[in-house]
């Protein structure tokens, strides 16, 4: 798939996704934005905090990110 198709797929996912996501996470998923592992963890922590503020439980957030409840708590605390 060429870059233009990836751009369209990222835009489509950002618009039609039933879940709200940070644009940088979507761009990283399609390889349109290169993030270091630390930058990716920081973005994920921001997303976790946003979800927590919207009254999501640690368990719900952990399920979405494929982590444990305590892992979510530690990541949010580390990048707090």
mmJSON file of the N, C-alpha and C atoms, coordinates in Angstrom:
{"data_MODEL":{"atom_site":{
"group_PDB":["ATOM","ATOM","ATOM","ATOM","ATOM","ATOM","ATOM","ATOM","ATOM","ATOM","ATOM","ATOM","ATOM","ATOM","ATOM","ATOM","ATOM","ATOM","ATOM","ATOM","ATOM","ATOM","ATOM","ATOM","ATOM","ATOM","ATOM","ATOM","ATOM","ATOM","ATOM","ATOM","ATOM","ATOM","ATOM","ATOM","ATOM","ATOM","ATOM","ATOM","ATOM","ATOM","ATOM","ATOM","ATOM","ATOM","ATOM","ATOM","ATOM","ATOM","ATOM","ATOM","ATOM","ATOM","ATOM","ATOM","ATOM","ATOM","ATOM","ATOM","ATOM","ATOM","ATOM","ATOM","ATOM","ATOM","ATOM","ATOM","ATOM","ATOM","ATOM","ATOM","ATOM","ATOM","ATOM","ATOM","ATOM","ATOM","ATOM","ATOM","ATOM","ATOM","ATOM","ATOM","ATOM","ATOM","ATOM","ATOM","ATOM","ATOM","ATOM","ATOM","ATOM","ATOM","ATOM","ATOM","ATOM","ATOM","ATOM","ATOM","ATOM","ATOM","ATOM","ATOM","ATOM","ATOM","ATOM","ATOM","ATOM","ATOM","ATOM","ATOM","ATOM","ATOM","ATOM","ATOM","ATOM","ATOM","ATOM","ATOM","ATOM","ATOM","ATOM","ATOM","ATOM","ATOM","ATOM","ATOM","ATOM","ATOM","ATOM","ATOM","ATOM","ATOM","ATOM","ATOM","ATOM","ATOM","ATOM","ATOM","ATOM","ATOM","ATOM","ATOM","ATOM","ATOM","ATOM","ATOM","ATOM","ATOM","ATOM","ATOM","ATOM","ATOM","ATOM","ATOM","ATOM","ATOM","ATOM","ATOM","ATOM","ATOM","ATOM","ATOM","ATOM","ATOM","ATOM","ATOM","ATOM","ATOM","ATOM","ATOM","ATOM","ATOM","ATOM","ATOM","ATOM","ATOM","ATOM","ATOM","ATOM","ATOM","ATOM","ATOM","ATOM","ATOM","ATOM","ATOM","ATOM","ATOM","ATOM","ATOM","ATOM","ATOM","ATOM","ATOM","ATOM","ATOM","ATOM","ATOM","ATOM","ATOM","ATOM","ATOM","ATOM","ATOM","ATOM","ATOM","ATOM","ATOM","ATOM","ATOM","ATOM","ATOM","ATOM","ATOM","ATOM","ATOM","ATOM","ATOM","ATOM","ATOM","ATOM","ATOM","ATOM","ATOM","ATOM","ATOM","ATOM","ATOM","ATOM","ATOM","ATOM","ATOM","ATOM","ATOM","ATOM","ATOM","ATOM","ATOM"],
"id":[1,2,3,4,5,6,7,8,9,10,11,12,13,14,15,16,17,18,19,20,21,22,23,24,25,26,27,28,29,30,31,32,33,34,35,36,37,38,39,40,41,42,43,44,45,46,47,48,49,50,51,52,53,54,55,56,57,58,59,60,61,62,63,64,65,66,67,68,69,70,71,72,73,74,75,76,77,78,79,80,81,82,83,84,85,86,87,88,89,90,91,92,93,94,95,96,97,98,99,100,101,102,103,104,105,106,107,108,109,110,111,112,113,114,115,116,117,118,119,120,121,122,123,124,125,126,127,128,129,130,131,132,133,134,135,136,137,138,139,140,141,142,143,144,145,146,147,148,149,150,151,152,153,154,155,156,157,158,159,160,161,162,163,164,165,166,167,168,169,170,171,172,173,174,175,176,177,178,179,180,181,182,183,184,185,186,187,188,189,190,191,192,193,194,195,196,197,198,199,200,201,202,203,204,205,206,207,208,209,210,211,212,213,214,215,216,217,218,219,220,221,222,223,224,225,226,227,228,229,230,231,232,233,234,235,236,237,238,239,240],
"type_symbol":["N","C","C","N","C","C","N","C","C","N","C","C","N","C","C","N","C","C","N","C","C","N","C","C","N","C","C","N","C","C","N","C","C","N","C","C","N","C","C","N","C","C","N","C","C","N","C","C","N","C","C","N","C","C","N","C","C","N","C","C","N","C","C","N","C","C","N","C","C","N","C","C","N","C","C","N","C","C","N","C","C","N","C","C","N","C","C","N","C","C","N","C","C","N","C","C","N","C","C","N","C","C","N","C","C","N","C","C","N","C","C","N","C","C","N","C","C","N","C","C","N","C","C","N","C","C","N","C","C","N","C","C","N","C","C","N","C","C","N","C","C","N","C","C","N","C","C","N","C","C","N","C","C","N","C","C","N","C","C","N","C","C","N","C","C","N","C","C","N","C","C","N","C","C","N","C","C","N","C","C","N","C","C","N","C","C","N","C","C","N","C","C","N","C","C","N","C","C","N","C","C","N","C","C","N","C","C","N","C","C","N","C","C","N","C","C","N","C","C","N","C","C","N","C","C","N","C","C","N","C","C","N","C","C","N","C","C","N","C","C"],
"label_atom_id":["N","CA","C","N","CA","C","N","CA","C","N","CA","C","N","CA","C","N","CA","C","N","CA","C","N","CA","C","N","CA","C","N","CA","C","N","CA","C","N","CA","C","N","CA","C","N","CA","C","N","CA","C","N","CA","C","N","CA","C","N","CA","C","N","CA","C","N","CA","C","N","CA","C","N","CA","C","N","CA","C","N","CA","C","N","CA","C","N","CA","C","N","CA","C","N","CA","C","N","CA","C","N","CA","C","N","CA","C","N","CA","C","N","CA","C","N","CA","C","N","CA","C","N","CA","C","N","CA","C","N","CA","C","N","CA","C","N","CA","C","N","CA","C","N","CA","C","N","CA","C","N","CA","C","N","CA","C","N","CA","C","N","CA","C","N","CA","C","N","CA","C","N","CA","C","N","CA","C","N","CA","C","N","CA","C","N","CA","C","N","CA","C","N","CA","C","N","CA","C","N","CA","C","N","CA","C","N","CA","C","N","CA","C","N","CA","C","N","CA","C","N","CA","C","N","CA","C","N","CA","C","N","CA","C","N","CA","C","N","CA","C","N","CA","C","N","CA","C","N","CA","C","N","CA","C","N","CA","C","N","CA","C","N","CA","C","N","CA","C","N","CA","C","N","CA","C","N","CA","C"],
"label_alt_id":[null,null,null,null,null,null,null,null,null,null,null,null,null,null,null,null,null,null,null,null,null,null,null,null,null,null,null,null,null,null,null,null,null,null,null,null,null,null,null,null,null,null,null,null,null,null,null,null,null,null,null,null,null,null,null,null,null,null,null,null,null,null,null,null,null,null,null,null,null,null,null,null,null,null,null,null,null,null,null,null,null,null,null,null,null,null,null,null,null,null,null,null,null,null,null,null,null,null,null,null,null,null,null,null,null,null,null,null,null,null,null,null,null,null,null,null,null,null,null,null,null,null,null,null,null,null,null,null,null,null,null,null,null,null,null,null,null,null,null,null,null,null,null,null,null,null,null,null,null,null,null,null,null,null,null,null,null,null,null,null,null,null,null,null,null,null,null,null,null,null,null,null,null,null,null,null,null,null,null,null,null,null,null,null,null,null,null,null,null,null,null,null,null,null,null,null,null,null,null,null,null,null,null,null,null,null,null,null,null,null,null,null,null,null,null,null,null,null,null,null,null,null,null,null,null,null,null,null,null,null,null,null,null,null,null,null,null,null,null,null],
"label_comp_id":["UNK","UNK","UNK","UNK","UNK","UNK","UNK","UNK","UNK","UNK","UNK","UNK","UNK","UNK","UNK","UNK","UNK","UNK","UNK","UNK","UNK","UNK","UNK","UNK","UNK","UNK","UNK","UNK","UNK","UNK","UNK","UNK","UNK","UNK","UNK","UNK","UNK","UNK","UNK","UNK","UNK","UNK","UNK","UNK","UNK","UNK","UNK","UNK","UNK","UNK","UNK","UNK","UNK","UNK","UNK","UNK","UNK","UNK","UNK","UNK","UNK","UNK","UNK","UNK","UNK","UNK","UNK","UNK","UNK","UNK","UNK","UNK","UNK","UNK","UNK","UNK","UNK","UNK","UNK","UNK","UNK","UNK","UNK","UNK","UNK","UNK","UNK","UNK","UNK","UNK","UNK","UNK","UNK","UNK","UNK","UNK","UNK","UNK","UNK","UNK","UNK","UNK","UNK","UNK","UNK","UNK","UNK","UNK","UNK","UNK","UNK","UNK","UNK","UNK","UNK","UNK","UNK","UNK","UNK","UNK","UNK","UNK","UNK","UNK","UNK","UNK","UNK","UNK","UNK","UNK","UNK","UNK","UNK","UNK","UNK","UNK","UNK","UNK","UNK","UNK","UNK","UNK","UNK","UNK","UNK","UNK","UNK","UNK","UNK","UNK","UNK","UNK","UNK","UNK","UNK","UNK","UNK","UNK","UNK","UNK","UNK","UNK","UNK","UNK","UNK","UNK","UNK","UNK","UNK","UNK","UNK","UNK","UNK","UNK","UNK","UNK","UNK","UNK","UNK","UNK","UNK","UNK","UNK","UNK","UNK","UNK","UNK","UNK","UNK","UNK","UNK","UNK","UNK","UNK","UNK","UNK","UNK","UNK","UNK","UNK","UNK","UNK","UNK","UNK","UNK","UNK","UNK","UNK","UNK","UNK","UNK","UNK","UNK","UNK","UNK","UNK","UNK","UNK","UNK","UNK","UNK","UNK","UNK","UNK","UNK","UNK","UNK","UNK","UNK","UNK","UNK","UNK","UNK","UNK","UNK","UNK","UNK","UNK","UNK","UNK"],
"label_asym_id":["A","A","A","A","A","A","A","A","A","A","A","A","A","A","A","A","A","A","A","A","A","A","A","A","A","A","A","A","A","A","A","A","A","A","A","A","A","A","A","A","A","A","A","A","A","A","A","A","A","A","A","A","A","A","A","A","A","A","A","A","A","A","A","A","A","A","A","A","A","A","A","A","A","A","A","A","A","A","A","A","A","A","A","A","A","A","A","A","A","A","A","A","A","A","A","A","A","A","A","A","A","A","A","A","A","A","A","A","A","A","A","A","A","A","A","A","A","A","A","A","A","A","A","A","A","A","A","A","A","A","A","A","A","A","A","A","A","A","A","A","A","A","A","A","A","A","A","A","A","A","A","A","A","A","A","A","A","A","A","A","A","A","A","A","A","A","A","A","A","A","A","A","A","A","A","A","A","A","A","A","A","A","A","A","A","A","A","A","A","A","A","A","A","A","A","A","A","A","A","A","A","A","A","A","A","A","A","A","A","A","A","A","A","A","A","A","A","A","A","A","A","A","A","A","A","A","A","A","A","A","A","A","A","A","A","A","A","A","A","A"],
"label_entity_id":["1","1","1","1","1","1","1","1","1","1","1","1","1","1","1","1","1","1","1","1","1","1","1","1","1","1","1","1","1","1","1","1","1","1","1","1","1","1","1","1","1","1","1","1","1","1","1","1","1","1","1","1","1","1","1","1","1","1","1","1","1","1","1","1","1","1","1","1","1","1","1","1","1","1","1","1","1","1","1","1","1","1","1","1","1","1","1","1","1","1","1","1","1","1","1","1","1","1","1","1","1","1","1","1","1","1","1","1","1","1","1","1","1","1","1","1","1","1","1","1","1","1","1","1","1","1","1","1","1","1","1","1","1","1","1","1","1","1","1","1","1","1","1","1","1","1","1","1","1","1","1","1","1","1","1","1","1","1","1","1","1","1","1","1","1","1","1","1","1","1","1","1","1","1","1","1","1","1","1","1","1","1","1","1","1","1","1","1","1","1","1","1","1","1","1","1","1","1","1","1","1","1","1","1","1","1","1","1","1","1","1","1","1","1","1","1","1","1","1","1","1","1","1","1","1","1","1","1","1","1","1","1","1","1","1","1","1","1","1","1"],
"label_seq_id":[1,1,1,2,2,2,3,3,3,4,4,4,5,5,5,6,6,6,7,7,7,8,8,8,9,9,9,10,10,10,11,11,11,12,12,12,13,13,13,14,14,14,15,15,15,16,16,16,17,17,17,18,18,18,19,19,19,20,20,20,21,21,21,22,22,22,23,23,23,24,24,24,25,25,25,26,26,26,27,27,27,28,28,28,29,29,29,30,30,30,31,31,31,32,32,32,33,33,33,34,34,34,35,35,35,36,36,36,37,37,37,38,38,38,39,39,39,40,40,40,41,41,41,42,42,42,43,43,43,44,44,44,45,45,45,46,46,46,47,47,47,48,48,48,49,49,49,50,50,50,51,51,51,52,52,52,53,53,53,54,54,54,55,55,55,56,56,56,57,57,57,58,58,58,59,59,59,60,60,60,61,61,61,62,62,62,63,63,63,64,64,64,65,65,65,66,66,66,67,67,67,68,68,68,69,69,69,70,70,70,71,71,71,72,72,72,73,73,73,74,74,74,75,75,75,76,76,76,77,77,77,78,78,78,79,79,79,80,80,80],
"pdbx_PDB_ins_code":[null,null,null,null,null,null,null,null,null,null,null,null,null,null,null,null,null,null,null,null,null,null,null,null,null,null,null,null,null,null,null,null,null,null,null,null,null,null,null,null,null,null,null,null,null,null,null,null,null,null,null,null,null,null,null,null,null,null,null,null,null,null,null,null,null,null,null,null,null,null,null,null,null,null,null,null,null,null,null,null,null,null,null,null,null,null,null,null,null,null,null,null,null,null,null,null,null,null,null,null,null,null,null,null,null,null,null,null,null,null,null,null,null,null,null,null,null,null,null,null,null,null,null,null,null,null,null,null,null,null,null,null,null,null,null,null,null,null,null,null,null,null,null,null,null,null,null,null,null,null,null,null,null,null,null,null,null,null,null,null,null,null,null,null,null,null,null,null,null,null,null,null,null,null,null,null,null,null,null,null,null,null,null,null,null,null,null,null,null,null,null,null,null,null,null,null,null,null,null,null,null,null,null,null,null,null,null,null,null,null,null,null,null,null,null,null,null,null,null,null,null,null,null,null,null,null,null,null,null,null,null,null,null,null,null,null,null,null,null,null],
"Cartn_x":[0.849,0.0,0.899,0.587,1.405,0.992,1.815,1.593,0.235,-0.254,-1.548,-2.665,-2.587,-3.604,-3.54,-2.316,-2.172,-2.76,-2.559,-3.131,-4.649,-5.238,-6.691,-7.2,-6.483,-6.893,-6.827,-5.774,-5.642,-6.771,-7.072,-8.157,-9.497,-9.724,-10.967,-11.117,-10.036,-10.104,-10.354,-9.729,-9.916,-11.359,-11.98,-13.347,-14.39,-14.209,-15.248,-15.054,-13.944,-13.681,-14.703,-15.286,-16.249,-15.572,-14.254,-13.508,-12.665,-12.63,-11.825,-10.359,-9.478,-8.053,-7.248,-6.075,-5.177,-4.704,-4.685,-4.258,-2.853,-1.952,-0.583,-0.539,-1.42,-1.456,-1.922,-2.888,-3.375,-2.287,-1.629,-0.563,0.586,0.895,1.954,1.556,0.304,-0.196,0.031,-0.16,-0.008,1.392,2.299,3.679,3.881,2.941,3.05,3.745,3.975,4.66,5.566,6.845,7.798,7.992,7.682,7.822,8.835,9.613,10.501,9.636,10.138,9.34,8.934,9.807,9.468,8.342,8.404,7.354,6.013,6.059,4.835,4.239,5.065,4.573,3.985,4.614,4.1,2.735,2.59,1.293,0.226,0.601,-0.352,-0.759,0.194,-0.126,-1.099,-0.913,-1.841,-3.236,-3.307,-4.599,-5.231,-4.417,-4.924,-5.496,-4.797,-5.267,-6.582,-6.669,-7.904,-9.078,-8.854,-9.906,-10.284,-9.287,-9.543,-10.378,-10.105,-10.881,-12.323,-12.521,-13.882,-14.573,-14.035,-14.626,-14.442,-13.424,-13.08,-12.345,-12.503,-11.777,-10.395,-9.495,-8.175,-8.305,-9.244,-9.445,-9.877,-10.776,-11.222,-10.067,-9.3,-8.157,-7.122,-6.874,-5.895,-6.305,-7.578,-8.068,-7.848,-8.093,-7.934,-6.477,-5.532,-4.124,-3.383,-4.078,-3.441,-2.422,-2.755,-1.868,-2.608,-1.884,-2.521,-3.01,-3.902,-4.415,-3.271,-2.371,-1.257,-0.299,-0.16,0.685,0.151,-1.158,-1.792,-1.545,-1.748,-1.538,-0.092,0.867,2.289,2.652,2.145,2.47,1.884,0.664,0.05,0.817,1.272,2.013,3.396,4.06,5.407,5.421,4.413,4.391,3.449,3.129,2.203,2.695],
"Cartn_y":[-1.172,0.0,1.24,2.19,3.404,4.37,5.391,6.317,6.993,7.296,7.964,7.075,5.785,4.866,4.817,4.815,4.831,6.118,7.227,8.495,8.42,7.861,7.734,6.78,5.681,4.72,5.356,6.128,6.801,7.812,8.58,9.559,8.857,7.771,7.015,6.476,5.925,5.404,6.523,7.674,8.795,9.296,9.261,9.767,8.747,7.492,6.495,5.615,5.735,4.892,5.163,4.111,4.322,4.819,4.629,5.083,6.284,7.254,8.44,8.079,8.436,8.151,9.407,9.49,10.59,10.403,11.452,11.331,10.751,11.083,10.573,9.057,8.473,7.019,6.368,6.987,6.46,6.586,7.741,7.934,6.96,6.687,5.729,4.325,3.977,2.652,2.384,3.39,3.232,3.587,3.871,4.156,5.536,6.426,7.78,8.724,8.261,9.047,8.089,8.382,7.527,8.035,7.177,7.529,6.6,7.15,6.309,5.556,4.458,3.743,4.625,5.522,6.417,7.367,7.919,8.824,8.089,6.834,6.048,5.781,5.411,5.183,6.46,7.593,8.867,9.2,8.969,9.207,8.271,7.01,6.073,6.503,7.009,7.493,8.67,9.553,10.675,10.162,9.161,8.578,7.889,7.197,6.535,7.554,8.656,9.706,10.296,10.5,11.057,10.112,8.817,7.837,7.771,7.85,7.806,9.016,10.168,11.367,11.252,10.391,10.154,9.024,8.697,7.714,6.255,5.966,4.583,4.024,2.739,2.103,1.671,1.406,0.911,-0.395,-1.22,-2.508,-2.308,-1.367,-1.096,-0.558,0.347,0.922,-0.166,-1.012,-2.091,-3.035,-3.343,-4.23,-3.604,-2.317,-1.629,-1.611,-1.491,-1.405,-2.733,-3.778,-5.077,-5.102,-4.464,-4.373,-4.834,-4.877,-5.158,-3.852,-3.971,-2.784,-1.998,-2.727,-2.054,-1.423,-2.04,-1.464,-0.13,-0.035,1.221,2.281,1.913,2.859,3.366,2.441,2.846,3.729,3.403,4.238,5.637,5.727,7.04,7.838,7.175,7.847,8.286,7.427,7.722,8.929,9.02,10.132,11.238,11.257,12.23,13.594],
"Cartn_z":[0.0,0.0,0.0,-0.836,-0.879,0.239,0.434,1.548,1.496,0.306,0.191,0.742,0.457,0.998,2.518,3.067,4.521,5.101,4.418,4.879,4.923,3.875,3.841,4.914,5.128,6.147,7.538,7.8,9.1,9.292,8.248,8.322,8.542,7.81,7.953,9.376,9.919,11.287,12.296,12.086,13.011,12.989,11.836,11.71,12.166,11.751,11.968,13.201,13.859,15.019,16.111,16.677,17.756,19.036,19.118,20.276,19.881,20.768,20.537,20.771,19.843,19.969,19.67,20.263,19.922,18.488,17.682,16.283,16.133,17.043,16.936,17.05,17.859,17.988,16.691,16.03,14.756,13.691,13.626,12.646,12.881,14.135,14.443,13.999,14.176,13.787,12.299,11.471,10.027,9.525,10.43,10.046,9.455,9.668,9.132,10.097,11.306,12.325,13.079,13.095,13.783,15.213,16.176,17.579,18.233,19.14,19.929,20.934,21.48,22.482,23.664,24.082,25.197,24.803,23.586,23.122,23.027,22.562,22.451,23.829,24.806,26.162,26.748,26.453,26.96,26.346,25.045,24.392,24.956,25.154,25.726,27.13,27.907,29.259,29.195,28.229,28.051,27.733,26.858,26.491,27.71,28.493,29.695,30.679,30.869,31.77,31.285,29.979,29.406,29.665,29.449,29.68,31.161,32.03,33.47,33.903,33.313,33.626,33.129,32.135,31.637,32.393,33.571,34.488,34.046,33.228,32.923,34.13,34.407,35.493,34.984,35.941,35.551,34.769,35.153,34.466,33.013,32.768,31.394,30.549,31.128,30.411,30.131,31.137,30.975,29.85,29.766,28.703,27.325,27.226,25.942,25.484,26.439,26.085,26.235,26.638,26.792,27.92,29.026,30.176,31.424,32.542,33.825,34.436,35.411,36.107,36.741,37.394,38.072,37.063,35.888,34.84,34.36,34.238,33.83,34.896,36.151,37.245,37.26,37.132,37.172,35.988,34.81,33.642,33.783,34.254,34.449,35.491,36.539,37.592,37.091,36.312,35.818,34.882,34.02,33.055,33.51,34.79,35.37,35.284],
"occupancy":[1.0,1.0,1.0,1.0,1.0,1.0,1.0,1.0,1.0,1.0,1.0,1.0,1.0,1.0,1.0,1.0,1.0,1.0,1.0,1.0,1.0,1.0,1.0,1.0,1.0,1.0,1.0,1.0,1.0,1.0,1.0,1.0,1.0,1.0,1.0,1.0,1.0,1.0,1.0,1.0,1.0,1.0,1.0,1.0,1.0,1.0,1.0,1.0,1.0,1.0,1.0,1.0,1.0,1.0,1.0,1.0,1.0,1.0,1.0,1.0,1.0,1.0,1.0,1.0,1.0,1.0,1.0,1.0,1.0,1.0,1.0,1.0,1.0,1.0,1.0,1.0,1.0,1.0,1.0,1.0,1.0,1.0,1.0,1.0,1.0,1.0,1.0,1.0,1.0,1.0,1.0,1.0,1.0,1.0,1.0,1.0,1.0,1.0,1.0,1.0,1.0,1.0,1.0,1.0,1.0,1.0,1.0,1.0,1.0,1.0,1.0,1.0,1.0,1.0,1.0,1.0,1.0,1.0,1.0,1.0,1.0,1.0,1.0,1.0,1.0,1.0,1.0,1.0,1.0,1.0,1.0,1.0,1.0,1.0,1.0,1.0,1.0,1.0,1.0,1.0,1.0,1.0,1.0,1.0,1.0,1.0,1.0,1.0,1.0,1.0,1.0,1.0,1.0,1.0,1.0,1.0,1.0,1.0,1.0,1.0,1.0,1.0,1.0,1.0,1.0,1.0,1.0,1.0,1.0,1.0,1.0,1.0,1.0,1.0,1.0,1.0,1.0,1.0,1.0,1.0,1.0,1.0,1.0,1.0,1.0,1.0,1.0,1.0,1.0,1.0,1.0,1.0,1.0,1.0,1.0,1.0,1.0,1.0,1.0,1.0,1.0,1.0,1.0,1.0,1.0,1.0,1.0,1.0,1.0,1.0,1.0,1.0,1.0,1.0,1.0,1.0,1.0,1.0,1.0,1.0,1.0,1.0,1.0,1.0,1.0,1.0,1.0,1.0,1.0,1.0,1.0,1.0,1.0,1.0,1.0,1.0,1.0,1.0,1.0,1.0],
"B_iso_or_equiv":[0.0,0.0,0.0,0.0,0.0,0.0,0.0,0.0,0.0,0.0,0.0,0.0,0.0,0.0,0.0,0.0,0.0,0.0,0.0,0.0,0.0,0.0,0.0,0.0,0.0,0.0,0.0,0.0,0.0,0.0,0.0,0.0,0.0,0.0,0.0,0.0,0.0,0.0,0.0,0.0,0.0,0.0,0.0,0.0,0.0,0.0,0.0,0.0,0.0,0.0,0.0,0.0,0.0,0.0,0.0,0.0,0.0,0.0,0.0,0.0,0.0,0.0,0.0,0.0,0.0,0.0,0.0,0.0,0.0,0.0,0.0,0.0,0.0,0.0,0.0,0.0,0.0,0.0,0.0,0.0,0.0,0.0,0.0,0.0,0.0,0.0,0.0,0.0,0.0,0.0,0.0,0.0,0.0,0.0,0.0,0.0,0.0,0.0,0.0,0.0,0.0,0.0,0.0,0.0,0.0,0.0,0.0,0.0,0.0,0.0,0.0,0.0,0.0,0.0,0.0,0.0,0.0,0.0,0.0,0.0,0.0,0.0,0.0,0.0,0.0,0.0,0.0,0.0,0.0,0.0,0.0,0.0,0.0,0.0,0.0,0.0,0.0,0.0,0.0,0.0,0.0,0.0,0.0,0.0,0.0,0.0,0.0,0.0,0.0,0.0,0.0,0.0,0.0,0.0,0.0,0.0,0.0,0.0,0.0,0.0,0.0,0.0,0.0,0.0,0.0,0.0,0.0,0.0,0.0,0.0,0.0,0.0,0.0,0.0,0.0,0.0,0.0,0.0,0.0,0.0,0.0,0.0,0.0,0.0,0.0,0.0,0.0,0.0,0.0,0.0,0.0,0.0,0.0,0.0,0.0,0.0,0.0,0.0,0.0,0.0,0.0,0.0,0.0,0.0,0.0,0.0,0.0,0.0,0.0,0.0,0.0,0.0,0.0,0.0,0.0,0.0,0.0,0.0,0.0,0.0,0.0,0.0,0.0,0.0,0.0,0.0,0.0,0.0,0.0,0.0,0.0,0.0,0.0,0.0,0.0,0.0,0.0,0.0,0.0,0.0],
"pdbx_formal_charge":[null,null,null,null,null,null,null,null,null,null,null,null,null,null,null,null,null,null,null,null,null,null,null,null,null,null,null,null,null,null,null,null,null,null,null,null,null,null,null,null,null,null,null,null,null,null,null,null,null,null,null,null,null,null,null,null,null,null,null,null,null,null,null,null,null,null,null,null,null,null,null,null,null,null,null,null,null,null,null,null,null,null,null,null,null,null,null,null,null,null,null,null,null,null,null,null,null,null,null,null,null,null,null,null,null,null,null,null,null,null,null,null,null,null,null,null,null,null,null,null,null,null,null,null,null,null,null,null,null,null,null,null,null,null,null,null,null,null,null,null,null,null,null,null,null,null,null,null,null,null,null,null,null,null,null,null,null,null,null,null,null,null,null,null,null,null,null,null,null,null,null,null,null,null,null,null,null,null,null,null,null,null,null,null,null,null,null,null,null,null,null,null,null,null,null,null,null,null,null,null,null,null,null,null,null,null,null,null,null,null,null,null,null,null,null,null,null,null,null,null,null,null,null,null,null,null,null,null,null,null,null,null,null,null,null,null,null,null,null,null],
"auth_seq_id":[1,1,1,2,2,2,3,3,3,4,4,4,5,5,5,6,6,6,7,7,7,8,8,8,9,9,9,10,10,10,11,11,11,12,12,12,13,13,13,14,14,14,15,15,15,16,16,16,17,17,17,18,18,18,19,19,19,20,20,20,21,21,21,22,22,22,23,23,23,24,24,24,25,25,25,26,26,26,27,27,27,28,28,28,29,29,29,30,30,30,31,31,31,32,32,32,33,33,33,34,34,34,35,35,35,36,36,36,37,37,37,38,38,38,39,39,39,40,40,40,41,41,41,42,42,42,43,43,43,44,44,44,45,45,45,46,46,46,47,47,47,48,48,48,49,49,49,50,50,50,51,51,51,52,52,52,53,53,53,54,54,54,55,55,55,56,56,56,57,57,57,58,58,58,59,59,59,60,60,60,61,61,61,62,62,62,63,63,63,64,64,64,65,65,65,66,66,66,67,67,67,68,68,68,69,69,69,70,70,70,71,71,71,72,72,72,73,73,73,74,74,74,75,75,75,76,76,76,77,77,77,78,78,78,79,79,79,80,80,80],
"auth_comp_id":["UNK","UNK","UNK","UNK","UNK","UNK","UNK","UNK","UNK","UNK","UNK","UNK","UNK","UNK","UNK","UNK","UNK","UNK","UNK","UNK","UNK","UNK","UNK","UNK","UNK","UNK","UNK","UNK","UNK","UNK","UNK","UNK","UNK","UNK","UNK","UNK","UNK","UNK","UNK","UNK","UNK","UNK","UNK","UNK","UNK","UNK","UNK","UNK","UNK","UNK","UNK","UNK","UNK","UNK","UNK","UNK","UNK","UNK","UNK","UNK","UNK","UNK","UNK","UNK","UNK","UNK","UNK","UNK","UNK","UNK","UNK","UNK","UNK","UNK","UNK","UNK","UNK","UNK","UNK","UNK","UNK","UNK","UNK","UNK","UNK","UNK","UNK","UNK","UNK","UNK","UNK","UNK","UNK","UNK","UNK","UNK","UNK","UNK","UNK","UNK","UNK","UNK","UNK","UNK","UNK","UNK","UNK","UNK","UNK","UNK","UNK","UNK","UNK","UNK","UNK","UNK","UNK","UNK","UNK","UNK","UNK","UNK","UNK","UNK","UNK","UNK","UNK","UNK","UNK","UNK","UNK","UNK","UNK","UNK","UNK","UNK","UNK","UNK","UNK","UNK","UNK","UNK","UNK","UNK","UNK","UNK","UNK","UNK","UNK","UNK","UNK","UNK","UNK","UNK","UNK","UNK","UNK","UNK","UNK","UNK","UNK","UNK","UNK","UNK","UNK","UNK","UNK","UNK","UNK","UNK","UNK","UNK","UNK","UNK","UNK","UNK","UNK","UNK","UNK","UNK","UNK","UNK","UNK","UNK","UNK","UNK","UNK","UNK","UNK","UNK","UNK","UNK","UNK","UNK","UNK","UNK","UNK","UNK","UNK","UNK","UNK","UNK","UNK","UNK","UNK","UNK","UNK","UNK","UNK","UNK","UNK","UNK","UNK","UNK","UNK","UNK","UNK","UNK","UNK","UNK","UNK","UNK","UNK","UNK","UNK","UNK","UNK","UNK","UNK","UNK","UNK","UNK","UNK","UNK","UNK","UNK","UNK","UNK","UNK","UNK"],
"auth_asym_id":["A","A","A","A","A","A","A","A","A","A","A","A","A","A","A","A","A","A","A","A","A","A","A","A","A","A","A","A","A","A","A","A","A","A","A","A","A","A","A","A","A","A","A","A","A","A","A","A","A","A","A","A","A","A","A","A","A","A","A","A","A","A","A","A","A","A","A","A","A","A","A","A","A","A","A","A","A","A","A","A","A","A","A","A","A","A","A","A","A","A","A","A","A","A","A","A","A","A","A","A","A","A","A","A","A","A","A","A","A","A","A","A","A","A","A","A","A","A","A","A","A","A","A","A","A","A","A","A","A","A","A","A","A","A","A","A","A","A","A","A","A","A","A","A","A","A","A","A","A","A","A","A","A","A","A","A","A","A","A","A","A","A","A","A","A","A","A","A","A","A","A","A","A","A","A","A","A","A","A","A","A","A","A","A","A","A","A","A","A","A","A","A","A","A","A","A","A","A","A","A","A","A","A","A","A","A","A","A","A","A","A","A","A","A","A","A","A","A","A","A","A","A","A","A","A","A","A","A","A","A","A","A","A","A","A","A","A","A","A","A"],
"auth_atom_id":["N","CA","C","N","CA","C","N","CA","C","N","CA","C","N","CA","C","N","CA","C","N","CA","C","N","CA","C","N","CA","C","N","CA","C","N","CA","C","N","CA","C","N","CA","C","N","CA","C","N","CA","C","N","CA","C","N","CA","C","N","CA","C","N","CA","C","N","CA","C","N","CA","C","N","CA","C","N","CA","C","N","CA","C","N","CA","C","N","CA","C","N","CA","C","N","CA","C","N","CA","C","N","CA","C","N","CA","C","N","CA","C","N","CA","C","N","CA","C","N","CA","C","N","CA","C","N","CA","C","N","CA","C","N","CA","C","N","CA","C","N","CA","C","N","CA","C","N","CA","C","N","CA","C","N","CA","C","N","CA","C","N","CA","C","N","CA","C","N","CA","C","N","CA","C","N","CA","C","N","CA","C","N","CA","C","N","CA","C","N","CA","C","N","CA","C","N","CA","C","N","CA","C","N","CA","C","N","CA","C","N","CA","C","N","CA","C","N","CA","C","N","CA","C","N","CA","C","N","CA","C","N","CA","C","N","CA","C","N","CA","C","N","CA","C","N","CA","C","N","CA","C","N","CA","C","N","CA","C","N","CA","C","N","CA","C","N","CA","C","N","CA","C","N","CA","C","N","CA","C"],
"pdbx_PDB_model_num":[1,1,1,1,1,1,1,1,1,1,1,1,1,1,1,1,1,1,1,1,1,1,1,1,1,1,1,1,1,1,1,1,1,1,1,1,1,1,1,1,1,1,1,1,1,1,1,1,1,1,1,1,1,1,1,1,1,1,1,1,1,1,1,1,1,1,1,1,1,1,1,1,1,1,1,1,1,1,1,1,1,1,1,1,1,1,1,1,1,1,1,1,1,1,1,1,1,1,1,1,1,1,1,1,1,1,1,1,1,1,1,1,1,1,1,1,1,1,1,1,1,1,1,1,1,1,1,1,1,1,1,1,1,1,1,1,1,1,1,1,1,1,1,1,1,1,1,1,1,1,1,1,1,1,1,1,1,1,1,1,1,1,1,1,1,1,1,1,1,1,1,1,1,1,1,1,1,1,1,1,1,1,1,1,1,1,1,1,1,1,1,1,1,1,1,1,1,1,1,1,1,1,1,1,1,1,1,1,1,1,1,1,1,1,1,1,1,1,1,1,1,1,1,1,1,1,1,1,1,1,1,1,1,1,1,1,1,1,1,1]
}}}
